[in-house]
Amino acid sequence: MFDEVAGKYDQSFTHSLIGSLQRKQVHAYLDKIIKPGAMGTVLELNAGTGEDALYFARKGWQVLATDISPEMVKEGKRKAGKANLQDLIEFKVADVRDLGKLNLQPKFDLVFSDFGGLNCINQKELCDVSAQLASLLKPGGRFIAVVMPRICLWENAYFIFKFDFKSAFRRNTDQVVKVPVGDKLVDTWYYSPSGFASYFKMFFRNKAMKPIGISVPPSYMEPFFAKHPKLLHFFGTIENLLNKAPAMAGYSDHFLIDFELKSGL
């Protein structure tokens, strides 16, 4: 189903004003943990068109970028070649629930999943993924995910203003939600920060958490804010202040959560 949107994904999200602002916040956090000149290896889950893979490769890291969509992988390979980074990035079609099929060795310094990729799997599958990731990381390795929470204040306000109360609170459930992606509906689960962390606590300890998109709105508001870029810039400035508060993570469009593999595993 993601094959259908692969060709337009960068236009509709990656390079949109809102998408760029939210990704800038993610990369600002990564910049703090990726030391200049340090070499590392990263396994990316749900890599999409490879925008984050390019970021890591430009830092000099070796990247294995995986995605369930062959068309997304194809687009990622094209972008890596265009950027002359194909020697640092390997793309593979893979389902995050079946990483064992890749026969990977425990060699990664970091596992990374951006912008809600892990919202496409349910609670039990998250527990299974936790065990798989623990087996693939080096001692002291990190796992960083950007996840959609169960409450988004922007979304609440947007749909309440439109008198669409069902959509306003659609995230706040343990049950699967059918979310439109292109012409298809994608099974989606939303997680509170503490709830998400609980599925990884056996193998990981939570190091940090921050909101992504607490004052910057969700990407489906792009048509409005494309006409009001100064207003969006203002919200982006406010974001730089509010995203330092971990308590806001459960009320934003996404939250970033940073885990470290427990010692002795």
SEVOTOR-777077 format. One record per residue (C-alpha): residue number from 1; residue in three letters; x, y, z negated. Coordinates in steps of 0.02 Angstrom, whole numbers, plus 50000, padded with zeros to 5 digits. Example, Ala and Ser with C-alpha at 12.3 -4.5 7.8 and 13.67 -1.06 7.14 Angstrom:
@num: 1	residuo: Ala	x: 50615	y: 49775	z: 49610
@num: 2	residuo: Ser	x: 50684	y: 49947	z: 49643
***
This chain:
@num: 1	residuo: Met	x: 50000	y: 50000	z: 50000
@num: 2	residuo: Phe	x: 50148	y: 50118	z: 49970
@num: 3	residuo: Asp	x: 50207	y: 50082	z: 50148
@num: 4	residuo: Glu	x: 50068	y: 50195	z: 50211
@num: 5	residuo: Val	x: 50132	y: 50348	z: 50118
@num: 6	residuo: Ala	x: 50319	y: 50319	z: 50138
@num: 7	residuo: Gly	x: 50338	y: 50431	z: 50290
@num: 8	residuo: Lys	x: 50251	y: 50578	z: 50206
@num: 9	residuo: Tyr	x: 50305	y: 50552	z: 50026
@num: 10	residuo: Asp	x: 50449	y: 50675	z: 50029
@num: 11	residuo: Gln	x: 50339	y: 50808	z: 50108
@num: 12	residuo: Ser	x: 50194	y: 50781	z: 49989
@num: 13	residuo: Phe	x: 50294	y: 50761	z: 49828
@num: 14	residuo: Thr	x: 50484	y: 50752	z: 49832
@num: 15	residuo: His	x: 50510	y: 50917	z: 49922
@num: 16	residuo: Ser	x: 50352	y: 51002	z: 49860
@num: 17	residuo: Leu	x: 50370	y: 51150	z: 49742
@num: 18	residuo: Ile	x: 50297	y: 51053	z: 49596
@num: 19	residuo: Gly	x: 50388	y: 50892	z: 49633
@num: 20	residuo: Ser	x: 50553	y: 50984	z: 49647
@num: 21	residuo: Leu	x: 50527	y: 51073	z: 49481
@num: 22	residuo: Gln	x: 50484	y: 50912	z: 49389
@num: 23	residuo: Arg	x: 50631	y: 50817	z: 49465
@num: 24	residuo: Lys	x: 50747	y: 50961	z: 49420
@num: 25	residuo: Gln	x: 50699	y: 50934	z: 49238
@num: 26	residuo: Val	x: 50738	y: 50748	z: 49250
@num: 27	residuo: His	x: 50907	y: 50780	z: 49332
@num: 28	residuo: Ala	x: 50949	y: 50912	z: 49202
@num: 29	residuo: Tyr	x: 50933	y: 50777	z: 49069
@num: 30	residuo: Leu	x: 51035	y: 50653	z: 49169
@num: 31	residuo: Asp	x: 51171	y: 50783	z: 49193
@num: 32	residuo: Lys	x: 51197	y: 50782	z: 49004
@num: 33	residuo: Ile	x: 51232	y: 50596	z: 48995
@num: 34	residuo: Ile	x: 51328	y: 50573	z: 49159
@num: 35	residuo: Lys	x: 51497	y: 50646	z: 49122
@num: 36	residuo: Pro	x: 51591	y: 50734	z: 49264
@num: 37	residuo: Gly	x: 51710	y: 50614	z: 49348
@num: 38	residuo: Ala	x: 51641	y: 50462	z: 49259
@num: 39	residuo: Met	x: 51607	y: 50310	z: 49369
@num: 40	residuo: Gly	x: 51460	y: 50199	z: 49335
@num: 41	residuo: Thr	x: 51332	y: 50078	z: 49405
@num: 42	residuo: Val	x: 51145	y: 50106	z: 49406
@num: 43	residuo: Leu	x: 50998	y: 49994	z: 49446
@num: 44	residuo: Glu	x: 50852	y: 50099	z: 49504
@num: 45	residuo: Leu	x: 50676	y: 50028	z: 49493
@num: 46	residuo: Asn	x: 50536	y: 50094	z: 49603
@num: 47	residuo: Ala	x: 50663	y: 50199	z: 49698
@num: 48	residuo: Gly	x: 50540	y: 50264	z: 49827
@num: 49	residuo: Thr	x: 50627	y: 50357	z: 49967
@num: 50	residuo: Gly	x: 50791	y: 50362	z: 49873
@num: 51	residuo: Glu	x: 50798	y: 50542	z: 49814
@num: 52	residuo: Asp	x: 50865	y: 50494	z: 49642
@num: 53	residuo: Ala	x: 50981	y: 50365	z: 49719
@num: 54	residuo: Leu	x: 51060	y: 50508	z: 49818
@num: 55	residuo: Tyr	x: 51079	y: 50606	z: 49656
@num: 56	residuo: Phe	x: 51174	y: 50463	z: 49572
@num: 57	residuo: Ala	x: 51282	y: 50430	z: 49725
@num: 58	residuo: Arg	x: 51332	y: 50612	z: 49735
@num: 59	residuo: Lys	x: 51394	y: 50592	z: 49557
@num: 60	residuo: Gly	x: 51505	y: 50451	z: 49619
@num: 61	residuo: Trp	x: 51400	y: 50310	z: 49546
@num: 62	residuo: Gln	x: 51367	y: 50144	z: 49632
@num: 63	residuo: Val	x: 51179	y: 50122	z: 49654
@num: 64	residuo: Leu	x: 51067	y: 49972	z: 49682
@num: 65	residuo: Ala	x: 50900	y: 50050	z: 49728
@num: 66	residuo: Thr	x: 50748	y: 49935	z: 49730
@num: 67	residuo: Asp	x: 50568	y: 49962	z: 49782
@num: 68	residuo: Ile	x: 50421	y: 49850	z: 49820
@num: 69	residuo: Ser	x: 50385	y: 49944	z: 49983
@num: 70	residuo: Pro	x: 50488	y: 49897	z: 50137
@num: 71	residuo: Glu	x: 50445	y: 50064	z: 50216
@num: 72	residuo: Met	x: 50506	y: 50160	z: 50064
@num: 73	residuo: Val	x: 50668	y: 50061	z: 50069
@num: 74	residuo: Lys	x: 50685	y: 50096	z: 50255
@num: 75	residuo: Glu	x: 50665	y: 50282	z: 50224
@num: 76	residuo: Gly	x: 50791	y: 50275	z: 50082
@num: 77	residuo: Lys	x: 50920	y: 50191	z: 50194
@num: 78	residuo: Arg	x: 50892	y: 50325	z: 50326
@num: 79	residuo: Lys	x: 50920	y: 50464	z: 50200
@num: 80	residuo: Ala	x: 51076	y: 50381	z: 50128
@num: 81	residuo: Gly	x: 51149	y: 50365	z: 50302
@num: 82	residuo: Lys	x: 51109	y: 50545	z: 50344
@num: 83	residuo: Ala	x: 51196	y: 50601	z: 50184
@num: 84	residuo: Asn	x: 51345	y: 50485	z: 50222
@num: 85	residuo: Leu	x: 51317	y: 50397	z: 50055
@num: 86	residuo: Gln	x: 51275	y: 50224	z: 50122
@num: 87	residuo: Asp	x: 51435	y: 50151	z: 50048
@num: 88	residuo: Leu	x: 51377	y: 50197	z: 49872
@num: 89	residuo: Ile	x: 51194	y: 50147	z: 49887
@num: 90	residuo: Glu	x: 51123	y: 49975	z: 49920
@num: 91	residuo: Phe	x: 50936	y: 49965	z: 49949
@num: 92	residuo: Lys	x: 50835	y: 49807	z: 49920
@num: 93	residuo: Val	x: 50651	y: 49766	z: 49931
@num: 94	residuo: Ala	x: 50606	y: 49700	z: 49758
@num: 95	residuo: Asp	x: 50460	y: 49695	z: 49638
@num: 96	residuo: Val	x: 50507	y: 49758	z: 49465
@num: 97	residuo: Arg	x: 50415	y: 49607	z: 49394
@num: 98	residuo: Asp	x: 50527	y: 49486	z: 49489
@num: 99	residuo: Leu	x: 50703	y: 49554	z: 49467
@num: 100	residuo: Gly	x: 50762	y: 49378	z: 49428
@num: 101	residuo: Lys	x: 50745	y: 49334	z: 49612
@num: 102	residuo: Leu	x: 50888	y: 49453	z: 49652
@num: 103	residuo: Asn	x: 51011	y: 49346	z: 49552
@num: 104	residuo: Leu	x: 51093	y: 49501	z: 49480
@num: 105	residuo: Gln	x: 51239	y: 49497	z: 49359
@num: 106	residuo: Pro	x: 51239	y: 49595	z: 49194
@num: 107	residuo: Lys	x: 51344	y: 49737	z: 49262
@num: 108	residuo: Phe	x: 51242	y: 49896	z: 49252
@num: 109	residuo: Asp	x: 51280	y: 50049	z: 49145
@num: 110	residuo: Leu	x: 51106	y: 50119	z: 49174
@num: 111	residuo: Val	x: 50934	y: 50064	z: 49230
@num: 112	residuo: Phe	x: 50825	y: 50207	z: 49291
@num: 113	residuo: Ser	x: 50643	y: 50222	z: 49343
@num: 114	residuo: Asp	x: 50569	y: 50390	z: 49391
@num: 115	residuo: Phe	x: 50396	y: 50467	z: 49406
@num: 116	residuo: Gly	x: 50274	y: 50335	z: 49350
@num: 117	residuo: Gly	x: 50343	y: 50183	z: 49438
@num: 118	residuo: Leu	x: 50321	y: 50080	z: 49280
@num: 119	residuo: Asn	x: 50140	y: 50139	z: 49263
@num: 120	residuo: Cys	x: 50103	y: 50013	z: 49400
@num: 121	residuo: Ile	x: 50127	y: 49864	z: 49283
@num: 122	residuo: Asn	x: 50026	y: 49810	z: 49133
@num: 123	residuo: Gln	x: 50071	y: 49789	z: 48951
@num: 124	residuo: Lys	x: 50125	y: 49607	z: 48960
@num: 125	residuo: Glu	x: 50229	y: 49640	z: 49114
@num: 126	residuo: Leu	x: 50318	y: 49782	z: 49024
@num: 127	residuo: Cys	x: 50372	y: 49660	z: 48889
@num: 128	residuo: Asp	x: 50439	y: 49542	z: 49022
@num: 129	residuo: Val	x: 50531	y: 49684	z: 49108
@num: 130	residuo: Ser	x: 50609	y: 49733	z: 48942
@num: 131	residuo: Ala	x: 50690	y: 49562	z: 48924
@num: 132	residuo: Gln	x: 50750	y: 49564	z: 49105
@num: 133	residuo: Leu	x: 50830	y: 49734	z: 49088
@num: 134	residuo: Ala	x: 50917	y: 49686	z: 48926
@num: 135	residuo: Ser	x: 51001	y: 49544	z: 49020
@num: 136	residuo: Leu	x: 51061	y: 49658	z: 49160
@num: 137	residuo: Leu	x: 51141	y: 49799	z: 49059
@num: 138	residuo: Lys	x: 51317	y: 49809	z: 48995
@num: 139	residuo: Pro	x: 51338	y: 49824	z: 48805
@num: 140	residuo: Gly	x: 51278	y: 49996	z: 48754
@num: 141	residuo: Gly	x: 51191	y: 50019	z: 48922
@num: 142	residuo: Arg	x: 51049	y: 50142	z: 48943
@num: 143	residuo: Phe	x: 50874	y: 50126	z: 49012
@num: 144	residuo: Ile	x: 50788	y: 50288	z: 49059
@num: 145	residuo: Ala	x: 50609	y: 50295	z: 49123
@num: 146	residuo: Val	x: 50492	y: 50436	z: 49173
@num: 147	residuo: Val	x: 50315	y: 50382	z: 49132
@num: 148	residuo: Met	x: 50139	y: 50454	z: 49143
@num: 149	residuo: Pro	x: 50061	y: 50472	z: 48969
@num: 150	residuo: Arg	x: 49881	y: 50444	z: 48917
@num: 151	residuo: Ile	x: 49849	y: 50629	z: 48889
@num: 152	residuo: Cys	x: 49893	y: 50767	z: 49011
@num: 153	residuo: Leu	x: 49835	y: 50940	z: 48956
@num: 154	residuo: Trp	x: 49845	y: 51009	z: 49132
@num: 155	residuo: Glu	x: 49738	y: 50868	z: 49198
@num: 156	residuo: Asn	x: 49611	y: 50887	z: 49058
@num: 157	residuo: Ala	x: 49592	y: 51073	z: 49093
@num: 158	residuo: Tyr	x: 49589	y: 51054	z: 49283
@num: 159	residuo: Phe	x: 49449	y: 50927	z: 49289
@num: 160	residuo: Ile	x: 49348	y: 51006	z: 49148
@num: 161	residuo: Phe	x: 49351	y: 51168	z: 49248
@num: 162	residuo: Lys	x: 49278	y: 51068	z: 49393
@num: 163	residuo: Phe	x: 49149	y: 50988	z: 49276
@num: 164	residuo: Asp	x: 49223	y: 50817	z: 49316
@num: 165	residuo: Phe	x: 49231	y: 50752	z: 49139
@num: 166	residuo: Lys	x: 49259	y: 50571	z: 49190
@num: 167	residuo: Ser	x: 49419	y: 50616	z: 49283
@num: 168	residuo: Ala	x: 49473	y: 50737	z: 49147
@num: 169	residuo: Phe	x: 49502	y: 50595	z: 49024
@num: 170	residuo: Arg	x: 49533	y: 50451	z: 49145
@num: 171	residuo: Arg	x: 49709	y: 50421	z: 49077
@num: 172	residuo: Asn	x: 49656	y: 50394	z: 48896
@num: 173	residuo: Thr	x: 49622	y: 50207	z: 48903
@num: 174	residuo: Asp	x: 49711	y: 50041	z: 48881
@num: 175	residuo: Gln	x: 49623	y: 49975	z: 49035
@num: 176	residuo: Val	x: 49680	y: 49982	z: 49215
@num: 177	residuo: Val	x: 49634	y: 50138	z: 49312
@num: 178	residuo: Lys	x: 49613	y: 50138	z: 49501
@num: 179	residuo: Val	x: 49715	y: 50286	z: 49565
@num: 180	residuo: Pro	x: 49707	y: 50340	z: 49749
@num: 181	residuo: Val	x: 49871	y: 50332	z: 49844
@num: 182	residuo: Gly	x: 49841	y: 50374	z: 50026
@num: 183	residuo: Asp	x: 49688	y: 50275	z: 50078
@num: 184	residuo: Lys	x: 49716	y: 50139	z: 49948
@num: 185	residuo: Leu	x: 49681	y: 50122	z: 49762
@num: 186	residuo: Val	x: 49829	y: 50075	z: 49652
@num: 187	residuo: Asp	x: 49810	y: 49986	z: 49485
@num: 188	residuo: Thr	x: 49882	y: 50105	z: 49355
@num: 189	residuo: Trp	x: 49908	y: 50094	z: 49167
@num: 190	residuo: Tyr	x: 49944	y: 50246	z: 49060
@num: 191	residuo: Tyr	x: 50052	y: 50238	z: 48904
@num: 192	residuo: Ser	x: 50078	y: 50349	z: 48754
@num: 193	residuo: Pro	x: 50263	y: 50377	z: 48717
@num: 194	residuo: Ser	x: 50254	y: 50272	z: 48558
@num: 195	residuo: Gly	x: 50154	y: 50137	z: 48645
@num: 196	residuo: Phe	x: 50277	y: 50126	z: 48789
@num: 197	residuo: Ala	x: 50424	y: 50119	z: 48668
@num: 198	residuo: Ser	x: 50343	y: 49975	z: 48573
@num: 199	residuo: Tyr	x: 50358	y: 49860	z: 48724
@num: 200	residuo: Phe	x: 50547	y: 49884	z: 48726
@num: 201	residuo: Lys	x: 50586	y: 49886	z: 48539
@num: 202	residuo: Met	x: 50648	y: 49706	z: 48533
@num: 203	residuo: Phe	x: 50797	y: 49743	z: 48643
@num: 204	residuo: Phe	x: 50815	y: 49932	z: 48643
@num: 205	residuo: Arg	x: 50822	y: 50078	z: 48524
@num: 206	residuo: Asn	x: 50744	y: 50243	z: 48571
@num: 207	residuo: Lys	x: 50875	y: 50381	z: 48586
@num: 208	residuo: Ala	x: 50775	y: 50527	z: 48653
@num: 209	residuo: Met	x: 50611	y: 50583	z: 48726
@num: 210	residuo: Lys	x: 50553	y: 50741	z: 48816
@num: 211	residuo: Pro	x: 50403	y: 50805	z: 48914
@num: 212	residuo: Ile	x: 50414	y: 50824	z: 49102
@num: 213	residuo: Gly	x: 50276	y: 50935	z: 49167
@num: 214	residuo: Ile	x: 50207	y: 51013	z: 49009
@num: 215	residuo: Ser	x: 50188	y: 51186	z: 49085
@num: 216	residuo: Val	x: 50227	y: 51136	z: 49265
@num: 217	residuo: Pro	x: 50064	y: 51059	z: 49331
@num: 218	residuo: Pro	x: 50033	y: 50889	z: 49414
@num: 219	residuo: Ser	x: 50078	y: 50878	z: 49598
@num: 220	residuo: Tyr	x: 49898	y: 50871	z: 49659
@num: 221	residuo: Met	x: 49887	y: 51056	z: 49616
@num: 222	residuo: Glu	x: 50020	y: 51095	z: 49747
@num: 223	residuo: Pro	x: 49897	y: 51174	z: 49873
@num: 224	residuo: Phe	x: 49850	y: 51309	z: 49747
@num: 225	residuo: Phe	x: 50025	y: 51343	z: 49681
@num: 226	residuo: Ala	x: 50101	y: 51345	z: 49855
@num: 227	residuo: Lys	x: 49999	y: 51504	z: 49878
@num: 228	residuo: His	x: 50057	y: 51572	z: 49709
@num: 229	residuo: Pro	x: 50243	y: 51529	z: 49697
@num: 230	residuo: Lys	x: 50280	y: 51668	z: 49572
@num: 231	residuo: Leu	x: 50153	y: 51596	z: 49452
@num: 232	residuo: Leu	x: 50230	y: 51424	z: 49471
@num: 233	residuo: His	x: 50403	y: 51499	z: 49441
@num: 234	residuo: Phe	x: 50336	y: 51575	z: 49280
@num: 235	residuo: Phe	x: 50271	y: 51406	z: 49223
@num: 236	residuo: Gly	x: 50440	y: 51331	z: 49268
@num: 237	residuo: Thr	x: 50524	y: 51456	z: 49153
@num: 238	residuo: Ile	x: 50406	y: 51411	z: 49012
@num: 239	residuo: Glu	x: 50444	y: 51227	z: 49045
@num: 240	residuo: Asn	x: 50626	y: 51256	z: 49003
@num: 241	residuo: Leu	x: 50572	y: 51308	z: 48829
@num: 242	residuo: Leu	x: 50434	y: 51183	z: 48794
@num: 243	residuo: Asn	x: 50523	y: 51028	z: 48858
@num: 244	residuo: Lys	x: 50644	y: 51036	z: 48713
@num: 245	residuo: Ala	x: 50502	y: 50980	z: 48598
@num: 246	residuo: Pro	x: 50487	y: 50789	z: 48594
@num: 247	residuo: Ala	x: 50315	y: 50805	z: 48514
@num: 248	residuo: Met	x: 50249	y: 50876	z: 48678
@num: 249	residuo: Ala	x: 50297	y: 50718	z: 48774
@num: 250	residuo: Gly	x: 50127	y: 50639	z: 48748
@num: 251	residuo: Tyr	x: 50033	y: 50786	z: 48824
@num: 252	residuo: Ser	x: 50128	y: 50819	z: 48985
@num: 253	residuo: Asp	x: 50109	y: 50755	z: 49163
@num: 254	residuo: His	x: 50256	y: 50636	z: 49131
@num: 255	residuo: Phe	x: 50376	y: 50602	z: 48989
@num: 256	residuo: Leu	x: 50557	y: 50548	z: 48997
@num: 257	residuo: Ile	x: 50611	y: 50415	z: 48873
@num: 258	residuo: Asp	x: 50791	y: 50362	z: 48847
@num: 259	residuo: Phe	x: 50835	y: 50192	z: 48773
@num: 260	residuo: Glu	x: 51001	y: 50113	z: 48725
@num: 261	residuo: Leu	x: 51027	y: 49925	z: 48725
@num: 262	residuo: Lys	x: 51042	y: 49861	z: 48548
@num: 263	residuo: Ser	x: 51212	y: 49792	z: 48499
@num: 264	residuo: Gly	x: 51237	y: 49605	z: 48483
@num: 265	residuo: Leu	x: 51124	y: 49559	z: 48628
***
